[in-house]
Amino acid sequence: MQFFSEITKPFVLCLLLLVSVCLNAQLSMKSVATLDQGQYLEIKVPDYKVFLGVKEPSNWVGDMIKAPEYYSVAMFYQNEKSFKSGGAVIKVTVYKKTDENTLADLEYDWKRFKKENSKGKQKDIFIPHSDYASFGKMAYVNKNIYEYITYLNPGREFETGVLVRMEIRNREATKAEWMIYEETVRSIHLAPVLDYDEARIYPDIQPEN
């Protein structure tokens, strides 16, 4: 991972130890719905037999090509220049749950981050979701790295959860960036893949109003 400074690597590595990340995602259908000029994407995640529905932020780049390199199924950023210079990047990861105690997963991430970054601090954040339990935190080193972290647990009917992170270098998120992140988290839904051999069959994933 080359996007962030060396100080970020321990935190990213601890996330990788915590979750089994799926890198094999396919864009099944685009323009499922048009919402405020943003497109609602259905992303097929074959390893976990689910579709991930997520809104692509208006006027941002939706990138599934580079996403696997960053242990995600989808990434969103404002433009290539912003991406390379450490601007806001939203990364969406589908992972296999080990249990239903999602809050413990979040706390584990924070303890590892703090252990590796003595100047690390945290703030609680919360983005309510209409259907899924939501758990959030901001972990940061002042004027160095800022990570906004939200876990979504869709319940026992799914063996997977969703992790949505917004990463920014050297500064906190602007109000506009926070609103984009919040909108992205709220838009996420999972649906099972019922028939892998029938490419034209898609679940009816409805974005949150």
CYANA upper distance limits for C-alpha pairs under 8 A (distance plus 0.5 A):
  1 MET  CA      9 LYS  CA      8.29
  1 MET  CA     69 GLU  CA      7.71
  1 MET  CA     70 TYR  CA      6.97
  3 PHE  CA     84 LYS  CA      7.42
  3 PHE  CA     86 GLY  CA      7.50
  4 PHE  CA      8 THR  CA      6.63
  4 PHE  CA      9 LYS  CA      8.27
  4 PHE  CA     86 GLY  CA      7.62
  4 PHE  CA    169 ARG  CA      7.76
  5 SER  CA      9 LYS  CA      8.05
  7 ILE  CA    117 ASN  CA      7.89
  8 THR  CA     12 VAL  CA      6.93
  8 THR  CA    145 ILE  CA      7.83
  9 LYS  CA     13 LEU  CA      6.50
 10 PRO  CA     14 CYS  CA      6.67
 10 PRO  CA    112 ARG  CA      8.29
 10 PRO  CA    113 PHE  CA      7.43
 10 PRO  CA    116 GLU  CA      6.94
 11 PHE  CA     15 LEU  CA      6.92
 11 PHE  CA    109 ASP  CA      7.73
 11 PHE  CA    112 ARG  CA      7.21
 11 PHE  CA    113 PHE  CA      5.65
 11 PHE  CA    116 GLU  CA      8.16
 12 VAL  CA     16 LEU  CA      6.93
 13 LEU  CA     17 LEU  CA      6.88
 14 CYS  CA     18 LEU  CA      6.75
 14 CYS  CA    109 ASP  CA      7.10
 14 CYS  CA    112 ARG  CA      7.17
 14 CYS  CA    113 PHE  CA      8.44
 15 LEU  CA     19 VAL  CA      6.70
 15 LEU  CA    109 ASP  CA      7.10
 16 LEU  CA     20 SER  CA      7.24
 16 LEU  CA     21 VAL  CA      7.60
 18 LEU  CA    105 ASP  CA      7.91
 19 VAL  CA     95 TYR  CA      6.10
 19 VAL  CA     96 LYS  CA      6.82
 19 VAL  CA     97 LYS  CA      7.73
 20 SER  CA     95 TYR  CA      5.88
 20 SER  CA     96 LYS  CA      6.18
 21 VAL  CA     71 TYR  CA      6.95
 21 VAL  CA     72 SER  CA      7.92
 21 VAL  CA     93 THR  CA      7.35
 21 VAL  CA     94 VAL  CA      6.87
 21 VAL  CA     95 TYR  CA      5.51
 21 VAL  CA     96 LYS  CA      7.82
 22 CYS  CA     45 VAL  CA      7.76
 22 CYS  CA     47 ASP  CA      6.93
 22 CYS  CA     48 TYR  CA      8.11
 22 CYS  CA     71 TYR  CA      8.01
 22 CYS  CA     72 SER  CA      7.92
 22 CYS  CA     73 VAL  CA      7.70
 22 CYS  CA     93 THR  CA      8.01
 22 CYS  CA     94 VAL  CA      6.82
 22 CYS  CA     95 TYR  CA      6.97
 23 LEU  CA     68 PRO  CA      5.66
 23 LEU  CA     71 TYR  CA      7.00
 23 LEU  CA     72 SER  CA      7.17
 23 LEU  CA     73 VAL  CA      6.81
 24 ASN  CA     45 VAL  CA      6.76
 24 ASN  CA     46 PRO  CA      6.99
 24 ASN  CA     47 ASP  CA      7.17
 24 ASN  CA     68 PRO  CA      8.24
 24 ASN  CA     73 VAL  CA      8.12
 25 ALA  CA     43 ILE  CA      7.04
 25 ALA  CA     44 LYS  CA      6.08
 25 ALA  CA     45 VAL  CA      5.02
 25 ALA  CA     46 PRO  CA      6.98
 25 ALA  CA     73 VAL  CA      6.30
 26 GLN  CA     43 ILE  CA      6.11
 26 GLN  CA     44 LYS  CA      5.49
 26 GLN  CA     45 VAL  CA      6.97
 26 GLN  CA     46 PRO  CA      8.42
 27 LEU  CA     41 LEU  CA      7.97
 27 LEU  CA     42 GLU  CA      6.82
 27 LEU  CA     43 ILE  CA      5.05
 27 LEU  CA     44 LYS  CA      6.54
 27 LEU  CA     64 MET  CA      8.41
 28 SER  CA     42 GLU  CA      6.31
 28 SER  CA     43 ILE  CA      6.01
 28 SER  CA     44 LYS  CA      6.27
 29 MET  CA     41 LEU  CA      7.01
 29 MET  CA     42 GLU  CA      6.00
 29 MET  CA     43 ILE  CA      7.75
 30 LYS  CA     39 GLN  CA      7.54
 30 LYS  CA     40 TYR  CA      7.28
 30 LYS  CA     41 LEU  CA      5.64
 30 LYS  CA     42 GLU  CA      7.04
 31 SER  CA     39 GLN  CA      5.71
 31 SER  CA     40 TYR  CA      6.33
 31 SER  CA     41 LEU  CA      7.03
 32 VAL  CA     39 GLN  CA      7.57
 32 VAL  CA     40 TYR  CA      6.03
 32 VAL  CA     41 LEU  CA      6.86
 32 VAL  CA     42 GLU  CA      7.78
 33 ALA  CA     39 GLN  CA      6.54
 33 ALA  CA     40 TYR  CA      5.74
 34 THR  CA     38 GLY  CA      6.29
 34 THR  CA     39 GLN  CA      5.40
 34 THR  CA     40 TYR  CA      6.81
 35 LEU  CA     39 GLN  CA      6.64
 35 LEU  CA     40 TYR  CA      7.58
 35 LEU  CA     55 LYS  CA      8.32
 36 ASP  CA     58 SER  CA      7.50
 37 GLN  CA     58 SER  CA      6.14
 38 GLY  CA     55 LYS  CA      7.10
 38 GLY  CA     56 GLU  CA      5.92
 38 GLY  CA     57 PRO  CA      5.89
 38 GLY  CA     58 SER  CA      4.86
 38 GLY  CA     59 ASN  CA      7.96
 39 GLN  CA     55 LYS  CA      6.31
 39 GLN  CA     56 GLU  CA      5.75
 39 GLN  CA     57 PRO  CA      8.00
 39 GLN  CA     58 SER  CA      8.19
 40 TYR  CA     53 GLY  CA      7.37
 40 TYR  CA     54 VAL  CA      6.24
 40 TYR  CA     55 LYS  CA      4.75
 40 TYR  CA     56 GLU  CA      6.44
 40 TYR  CA    207 PRO  CA      8.02
 41 LEU  CA     52 LEU  CA      8.39
 41 LEU  CA     53 GLY  CA      6.08
 41 LEU  CA     54 VAL  CA      5.91
 41 LEU  CA     55 LYS  CA      6.47
 41 LEU  CA     56 GLU  CA      7.26
 42 GLU  CA     51 PHE  CA      6.70
 42 GLU  CA     52 LEU  CA      6.18
 42 GLU  CA     53 GLY  CA      5.13
 42 GLU  CA     54 VAL  CA      7.32
 42 GLU  CA    205 ILE  CA      8.42
 43 ILE  CA     51 PHE  CA      5.90
 43 ILE  CA     52 LEU  CA      5.51
 43 ILE  CA     53 GLY  CA      6.83
 43 ILE  CA     73 VAL  CA      8.43
 44 LYS  CA     49 LYS  CA      8.10
 44 LYS  CA     50 VAL  CA      6.71
 44 LYS  CA     51 PHE  CA      5.03
 44 LYS  CA     52 LEU  CA      6.91
 44 LYS  CA    193 VAL  CA      8.39
 45 VAL  CA     49 LYS  CA      6.44
 45 VAL  CA     50 VAL  CA      5.96
 45 VAL  CA     51 PHE  CA      6.39
 45 VAL  CA     52 LEU  CA      7.64
 45 VAL  CA     73 VAL  CA      8.38
 46 PRO  CA     50 VAL  CA      7.20
 48 TYR  CA     96 LYS  CA      8.20
 48 TYR  CA    160 THR  CA      7.73
 49 LYS  CA    192 PRO  CA      6.57
 49 LYS  CA    193 VAL  CA      5.68
 49 LYS  CA    194 LEU  CA      8.50
 50 VAL  CA    190 LEU  CA      6.97
 50 VAL  CA    191 ALA  CA      6.04
 50 VAL  CA    192 PRO  CA      4.86
 50 VAL  CA    193 VAL  CA      5.47
 51 PHE  CA    190 LEU  CA      6.10
 51 PHE  CA    191 ALA  CA      5.64
 51 PHE  CA    192 PRO  CA      6.58
 51 PHE  CA    193 VAL  CA      6.78
 51 PHE  CA    203 PRO  CA      8.25
 52 LEU  CA    188 ILE  CA      7.54
 52 LEU  CA    189 HIS  CA      6.47
 52 LEU  CA    190 LEU  CA      5.33
 52 LEU  CA    191 ALA  CA      7.26
 53 GLY  CA    187 SER  CA      7.91
 53 GLY  CA    188 ILE  CA      5.91
 53 GLY  CA    189 HIS  CA      5.50
 53 GLY  CA    190 LEU  CA      6.60
 53 GLY  CA    191 ALA  CA      8.46
 53 GLY  CA    205 ILE  CA      6.94
 53 GLY  CA    207 PRO  CA      7.92
 54 VAL  CA    184 THR  CA      7.17
 54 VAL  CA    187 SER  CA      5.91
 54 VAL  CA    188 ILE  CA      5.10
 54 VAL  CA    189 HIS  CA      7.25
 54 VAL  CA    207 PRO  CA      8.09
 55 LYS  CA    183 GLU  CA      8.46
 55 LYS  CA    184 THR  CA      6.46
 55 LYS  CA    187 SER  CA      6.21
 55 LYS  CA    188 ILE  CA      7.69
 55 LYS  CA    207 PRO  CA      8.23
 56 GLU  CA     60 TRP  CA      7.81
 56 GLU  CA     61 VAL  CA      8.32
 56 GLU  CA     62 GLY  CA      6.60
 56 GLU  CA     76 PHE  CA      7.77
 56 GLU  CA    184 THR  CA      7.90
 57 PRO  CA     61 VAL  CA      8.29
 57 PRO  CA     62 GLY  CA      8.32
 57 PRO  CA     76 PHE  CA      7.88
 57 PRO  CA    180 ILE  CA      7.00
 57 PRO  CA    183 GLU  CA      8.49
 57 PRO  CA    184 THR  CA      7.56
 59 ASN  CA     78 GLN  CA      7.48
 60 TRP  CA     76 PHE  CA      6.81
 60 TRP  CA     77 TYR  CA      5.95
 60 TRP  CA     78 GLN  CA      4.91
 60 TRP  CA     79 ASN  CA      7.14
 61 VAL  CA     76 PHE  CA      5.89
 61 VAL  CA     77 TYR  CA      5.81
 61 VAL  CA     78 GLN  CA      6.33
 61 VAL  CA     79 ASN  CA      6.65
 62 GLY  CA     74 ALA  CA      7.53
 62 GLY  CA     75 MET  CA      6.42
 62 GLY  CA     76 PHE  CA      5.25
 62 GLY  CA     77 TYR  CA      7.55
 63 ASP  CA     67 ALA  CA      6.83
 63 ASP  CA     74 ALA  CA      6.45
 63 ASP  CA     75 MET  CA      5.62
 63 ASP  CA     76 PHE  CA      6.58
 64 MET  CA     68 PRO  CA      7.86
 64 MET  CA     73 VAL  CA      6.89
 64 MET  CA     74 ALA  CA      5.43
 64 MET  CA     75 MET  CA      6.91
 66 LYS  CA     70 TYR  CA      7.52
 66 LYS  CA     75 MET  CA      8.27
 67 ALA  CA     71 TYR  CA      6.91
 67 ALA  CA     72 SER  CA      5.46
 67 ALA  CA     73 VAL  CA      6.12
 67 ALA  CA     74 ALA  CA      5.78
 67 ALA  CA     75 MET  CA      6.09
 67 ALA  CA     91 LYS  CA      8.15
 68 PRO  CA     72 SER  CA      5.70
 68 PRO  CA     73 VAL  CA      6.65
 68 PRO  CA     74 ALA  CA      8.41
 70 TYR  CA     91 LYS  CA      8.49
 71 TYR  CA     93 THR  CA      7.49
 72 SER  CA     91 LYS  CA      6.42
 72 SER  CA     92 VAL  CA      5.94
 72 SER  CA     93 THR  CA      5.04
 72 SER  CA     94 VAL  CA      7.92
 73 VAL  CA     91 LYS  CA      8.23
 73 VAL  CA     92 VAL  CA      6.46
 73 VAL  CA     93 THR  CA      6.07
 73 VAL  CA     94 VAL  CA      7.53
 74 ALA  CA     91 LYS  CA      6.56
 74 ALA  CA     92 VAL  CA      5.86
 74 ALA  CA     93 THR  CA      7.78
 75 MET  CA     89 VAL  CA      7.36
 75 MET  CA     90 ILE  CA      6.04
 75 MET  CA     91 LYS  CA      5.06
 75 MET  CA     92 VAL  CA      6.78
 76 PHE  CA     89 VAL  CA      6.26
 76 PHE  CA     90 ILE  CA      5.58
 76 PHE  CA     91 LYS  CA      7.16
 77 TYR  CA     82 SER  CA      7.81
 77 TYR  CA     83 PHE  CA      6.77
 77 TYR  CA     87 GLY  CA      8.23
 77 TYR  CA     88 ALA  CA      6.72
 77 TYR  CA     89 VAL  CA      5.32
 77 TYR  CA     90 ILE  CA      7.02
 78 GLN  CA     82 SER  CA      6.76
 78 GLN  CA     83 PHE  CA      7.73
 78 GLN  CA     87 GLY  CA      8.45
 78 GLN  CA     88 ALA  CA      7.94
 78 GLN  CA     89 VAL  CA      8.32
 79 ASN  CA     83 PHE  CA      6.72
 80 GLU  CA     84 LYS  CA      6.71
 81 LYS  CA     85 SER  CA      6.69
 82 SER  CA     86 GLY  CA      6.75
 82 SER  CA     87 GLY  CA      5.25
 82 SER  CA     88 ALA  CA      7.85
 83 PHE  CA     87 GLY  CA      5.96
 83 PHE  CA     88 ALA  CA      7.62
 83 PHE  CA     89 VAL  CA      7.29
 86 GLY  CA    168 ILE  CA      6.36
 86 GLY  CA    169 ARG  CA      5.48
 86 GLY  CA    170 ASN  CA      8.46
 87 GLY  CA    167 GLU  CA      8.29
 87 GLY  CA    168 ILE  CA      5.88
 87 GLY  CA    169 ARG  CA      6.93
 88 ALA  CA    166 MET  CA      6.92
 88 ALA  CA    167 GLU  CA      6.15
 88 ALA  CA    168 ILE  CA      5.23
 88 ALA  CA    169 ARG  CA      8.23
 88 ALA  CA    173 ALA  CA      7.82
 88 ALA  CA    177 GLU  CA      7.71
 89 VAL  CA    165 ARG  CA      8.47
 89 VAL  CA    166 MET  CA      5.89
 89 VAL  CA    167 GLU  CA      5.86
 89 VAL  CA    168 ILE  CA      7.20
 90 ILE  CA    164 VAL  CA      7.42
 90 ILE  CA    165 ARG  CA      6.04
 90 ILE  CA    166 MET  CA      4.77
 90 ILE  CA    167 GLU  CA      7.06
 90 ILE  CA    181 TYR  CA      7.52
 91 LYS  CA    164 VAL  CA      6.23
 91 LYS  CA    165 ARG  CA      5.73
 91 LYS  CA    166 MET  CA      6.85
 92 VAL  CA    162 VAL  CA      7.56
 92 VAL  CA    163 LEU  CA      6.38
 92 VAL  CA    164 VAL  CA      5.17
 92 VAL  CA    165 ARG  CA      7.15
 93 THR  CA    162 VAL  CA      6.18
 93 THR  CA    163 LEU  CA      5.57
 93 THR  CA    164 VAL  CA      6.91
 94 VAL  CA    160 THR  CA      7.07
 94 VAL  CA    161 GLY  CA      6.40
 94 VAL  CA    162 VAL  CA      5.18
 94 VAL  CA    163 LEU  CA      6.93
 95 TYR  CA    160 THR  CA      5.89
 95 TYR  CA    161 GLY  CA      6.00
 95 TYR  CA    162 VAL  CA      6.72
 95 TYR  CA    163 LEU  CA      8.00
 96 LYS  CA    159 GLU  CA      6.41
 96 LYS  CA    160 THR  CA      4.90
 96 LYS  CA    161 GLY  CA      6.84
 97 LYS  CA    159 GLU  CA      6.27
 97 LYS  CA    160 THR  CA      5.79
 97 LYS  CA    161 GLY  CA      6.62
100 GLU  CA    153 ASN  CA      8.15
100 GLU  CA    155 GLY  CA      8.06
100 GLU  CA    156 ARG  CA      7.86
101 ASN  CA    105 ASP  CA      7.45
102 THR  CA    106 LEU  CA      7.02
102 THR  CA    135 PHE  CA      7.85
102 THR  CA    151 TYR  CA      7.67
102 THR  CA    153 ASN  CA      7.48
103 LEU  CA    107 GLU  CA      6.78
103 LEU  CA    135 PHE  CA      6.82
104 ALA  CA    108 TYR  CA      6.54
105 ASP  CA    109 ASP  CA      6.83
106 LEU  CA    110 TRP  CA      6.94
106 LEU  CA    135 PHE  CA      7.86
106 LEU  CA    136 GLY  CA      7.96
106 LEU  CA    137 LYS  CA      8.15
106 LEU  CA    151 TYR  CA      8.00
107 GLU  CA    111 LYS  CA      6.77
108 TYR  CA    112 ARG  CA      6.80
109 ASP  CA    113 PHE  CA      6.68
110 TRP  CA    114 LYS  CA      6.58
110 TRP  CA    122 GLN  CA      8.34
110 TRP  CA    139 ALA  CA      7.51
111 LYS  CA    115 LYS  CA      6.55
112 ARG  CA    116 GLU  CA      6.83
113 PHE  CA    117 ASN  CA      6.48
113 PHE  CA    120 GLY  CA      7.65
113 PHE  CA    139 ALA  CA      8.16
114 LYS  CA    118 SER  CA      6.30
114 LYS  CA    119 LYS  CA      7.99
114 LYS  CA    120 GLY  CA      5.90
114 LYS  CA    121 LYS  CA      7.87
117 ASN  CA    141 VAL  CA      8.11
119 LYS  CA    141 VAL  CA      6.45
119 LYS  CA    142 ASN  CA      8.34
120 GLY  CA    139 ALA  CA      7.38
120 GLY  CA    140 TYR  CA      6.02
120 GLY  CA    141 VAL  CA      5.21
120 GLY  CA    142 ASN  CA      8.11
121 LYS  CA    139 ALA  CA      6.37
121 LYS  CA    140 TYR  CA      5.94
121 LYS  CA    141 VAL  CA      6.77
121 LYS  CA    142 ASN  CA      8.41
122 GLN  CA    137 LYS  CA      7.33
122 GLN  CA    138 MET  CA      5.93
122 GLN  CA    139 ALA  CA      5.09
122 GLN  CA    140 TYR  CA      6.77
123 LYS  CA    137 LYS  CA      6.28
123 LYS  CA    138 MET  CA      5.55
123 LYS  CA    139 ALA  CA      7.23
124 ASP  CA    136 GLY  CA      6.80
124 ASP  CA    137 LYS  CA      5.05
124 ASP  CA    138 MET  CA      6.70
125 ILE  CA    135 PHE  CA      8.40
125 ILE  CA    136 GLY  CA      5.50
125 ILE  CA    137 LYS  CA      5.43
125 ILE  CA    138 MET  CA      6.99
125 ILE  CA    148 TYR  CA      8.49
126 PHE  CA    134 SER  CA      7.67
126 PHE  CA    135 PHE  CA      6.93
126 PHE  CA    136 GLY  CA      5.75
126 PHE  CA    137 LYS  CA      7.93
126 PHE  CA    150 THR  CA      8.30
127 ILE  CA    134 SER  CA      7.21
127 ILE  CA    135 PHE  CA      8.26
127 ILE  CA    136 GLY  CA      7.75
127 ILE  CA    150 THR  CA      8.24
127 ILE  CA    182 GLU  CA      6.85
127 ILE  CA    185 VAL  CA      7.80
127 ILE  CA    186 ARG  CA      7.89
128 PRO  CA    133 ALA  CA      8.20
128 PRO  CA    134 SER  CA      6.59
128 PRO  CA    186 ARG  CA      7.68
129 HIS  CA    133 ALA  CA      7.32
129 HIS  CA    134 SER  CA      6.93
129 HIS  CA    185 VAL  CA      7.98
129 HIS  CA    186 ARG  CA      5.81
130 SER  CA    186 ARG  CA      7.85
130 SER  CA    208 GLU  CA      7.76
131 ASP  CA    154 PRO  CA      7.57
132 TYR  CA    152 LEU  CA      6.46
132 TYR  CA    153 ASN  CA      5.98
132 TYR  CA    154 PRO  CA      5.15
132 TYR  CA    155 GLY  CA      7.51
133 ALA  CA    152 LEU  CA      6.18
133 ALA  CA    153 ASN  CA      5.64
133 ALA  CA    154 PRO  CA      7.08
133 ALA  CA    155 GLY  CA      8.21
134 SER  CA    150 THR  CA      7.24
134 SER  CA    151 TYR  CA      6.27
134 SER  CA    152 LEU  CA      5.27
134 SER  CA    153 ASN  CA      7.08
135 PHE  CA    150 THR  CA      6.03
135 PHE  CA    151 TYR  CA      5.68
135 PHE  CA    152 LEU  CA      7.15
136 GLY  CA    148 TYR  CA      8.00
136 GLY  CA    149 ILE  CA      5.90
136 GLY  CA    150 THR  CA      4.76
136 GLY  CA    151 TYR  CA      6.84
137 LYS  CA    148 TYR  CA      6.61
137 LYS  CA    149 ILE  CA      5.79
137 LYS  CA    150 THR  CA      7.17
138 MET  CA    146 TYR  CA      7.54
138 MET  CA    147 GLU  CA      6.04
138 MET  CA    148 TYR  CA      4.94
138 MET  CA    149 ILE  CA      6.46
139 ALA  CA    146 TYR  CA      6.60
139 ALA  CA    147 GLU  CA      5.80
139 ALA  CA    148 TYR  CA      7.14
139 ALA  CA    149 ILE  CA      8.28
140 TYR  CA    144 ASN  CA      8.00
140 TYR  CA    145 ILE  CA      5.87
140 TYR  CA    146 TYR  CA      4.88
140 TYR  CA    147 GLU  CA      6.59
141 VAL  CA    145 ILE  CA      5.79
141 VAL  CA    146 TYR  CA      7.14
142 ASN  CA    146 TYR  CA      8.29
142 ASN  CA    170 ASN  CA      7.97
142 ASN  CA    171 ARG  CA      8.21
143 LYS  CA    169 ARG  CA      8.18
143 LYS  CA    170 ASN  CA      4.84
143 LYS  CA    171 ARG  CA      5.96
144 ASN  CA    169 ARG  CA      6.31
144 ASN  CA    170 ASN  CA      4.63
144 ASN  CA    171 ARG  CA      7.40
145 ILE  CA    167 GLU  CA      8.07
145 ILE  CA    168 ILE  CA      6.73
145 ILE  CA    169 ARG  CA      5.30
145 ILE  CA    170 ASN  CA      5.99
145 ILE  CA    171 ARG  CA      7.63
146 TYR  CA    167 GLU  CA      6.34
146 TYR  CA    168 ILE  CA      5.80
146 TYR  CA    169 ARG  CA      6.74
146 TYR  CA    170 ASN  CA      7.73
146 TYR  CA    171 ARG  CA      7.33
146 TYR  CA    172 GLU  CA      6.76
147 GLU  CA    165 ARG  CA      7.09
147 GLU  CA    166 MET  CA      6.23
147 GLU  CA    167 GLU  CA      5.15
147 GLU  CA    168 ILE  CA      7.12
148 TYR  CA    165 ARG  CA      5.91
148 TYR  CA    166 MET  CA      5.52
148 TYR  CA    167 GLU  CA      6.97
149 ILE  CA    163 LEU  CA      7.77
149 ILE  CA    164 VAL  CA      6.54
149 ILE  CA    165 ARG  CA      5.15
149 ILE  CA    166 MET  CA      7.27
150 THR  CA    163 LEU  CA      6.34
150 THR  CA    164 VAL  CA      5.72
150 THR  CA    165 ARG  CA      6.85
150 THR  CA    185 VAL  CA      8.20
151 TYR  CA    161 GLY  CA      7.78
151 TYR  CA    162 VAL  CA      6.37
151 TYR  CA    163 LEU  CA      5.12
151 TYR  CA    164 VAL  CA      6.94
152 LEU  CA    161 GLY  CA      6.36
152 LEU  CA    162 VAL  CA      5.63
152 LEU  CA    163 LEU  CA      6.84
153 ASN  CA    160 THR  CA      8.23
153 ASN  CA    161 GLY  CA      5.53
153 ASN  CA    162 VAL  CA      7.25
154 PRO  CA    158 PHE  CA      6.91
154 PRO  CA    160 THR  CA      8.28
154 PRO  CA    161 GLY  CA      6.91
154 PRO  CA    190 LEU  CA      8.15
164 VAL  CA    185 VAL  CA      7.26
166 MET  CA    181 TYR  CA      7.41
168 ILE  CA    172 GLU  CA      7.45
168 ILE  CA    173 ALA  CA      7.59
173 ALA  CA    177 GLU  CA      6.15
173 ALA  CA    178 TRP  CA      6.43
174 THR  CA    178 TRP  CA      6.67
175 LYS  CA    179 MET  CA      6.73
176 ALA  CA    180 ILE  CA      6.85
177 GLU  CA    181 TYR  CA      6.72
178 TRP  CA    182 GLU  CA      6.54
179 MET  CA    183 GLU  CA      6.53
180 ILE  CA    184 THR  CA      6.63
181 TYR  CA    185 VAL  CA      6.79
182 GLU  CA    186 ARG  CA      6.73
183 GLU  CA    187 SER  CA      6.66
184 THR  CA    188 ILE  CA      7.20
186 ARG  CA    208 GLU  CA      7.24
187 SER  CA    207 PRO  CA      6.01
187 SER  CA    208 GLU  CA      6.00
188 ILE  CA    207 PRO  CA      7.65
188 ILE  CA    208 GLU  CA      8.47
189 HIS  CA    205 ILE  CA      7.31
189 HIS  CA    206 GLN  CA      8.16
189 HIS  CA    207 PRO  CA      7.61
190 LEU  CA    205 ILE  CA      7.88
191 ALA  CA    203 PRO  CA      6.88
191 ALA  CA    204 ASP  CA      8.39
191 ALA  CA    205 ILE  CA      7.12
192 PRO  CA    203 PRO  CA      7.82
193 VAL  CA    202 TYR  CA      8.04
193 VAL  CA    203 PRO  CA      7.68
194 LEU  CA    203 PRO  CA      8.45
195 ASP  CA    199 ALA  CA      8.42
195 ASP  CA    201 ILE  CA      7.73
